[in-house]
Amino acid sequence: MNLPNKITVLRILLIPAFLVVYLAQPLPQLANNWLALVLFVVAASTDALDGYLARRMNLVSNFGKLIDPLADKLLVCSVLVAFTAIGTVPAWATILIIAREFYISGFRQLALEQNLVVAASGLGKMKTIFQIVLIVYILLPWPFDFFIFAPVTLALTIIAVVFTLWSGLDYTTKNLHVFTNKN
């Protein structure tokens, strides 16, 4: 278990901590909001850190290749499910995002079985950025009321869903050979 893999595992372990703070609200509301935000930002930041260290230190491993994207999906999907549970993000948006993640995971597995690599794309990175922006926006303890918060949240949700679905379509169209490979 090398350092980048330990950082990835930390990201996974931060998910239940985030969920307890966000959903159970063990502290006063403002403190909960800030702590949940810090936990999420730290967890999301570990994604860039573990990848950077793995490449820089030449510690890329099969375990890391498997667990890193899984950790990313678990983090974002867990937070979105929590948001849906309390009514901040509509269920249709969370379902579409999770469905895309399952689809792309299966698509990558199919490619892997054929010894093909489905490389990350710019749209996939944009999808992640918009998902994180949405999550951070929701977690920030805003001083204004629901009438401003709700429309902006909905707009950010729609943008995140559009980029999520667009990147899934992009992966598919650029890698149609995965479906037709005879190997």
Secondary structure, DSSP 4 states (H G I P E B T S, - for coil): --HHHHHHHHHHHHHHHHHIIIII--S-HHHHHHHHHHHHHHHHHHHHHHHHHHHHTT---HHHHHHHHHHHHHHHHHHHHHHHHHTSS-HHHHHHHHHHHHHHHHHHHHHHHTT------HHHHHHHHHHHHHHHHHHS--SS-HHHHHHHHHHHHHHHHHHHHHHHHHHHHHTTHHHH---
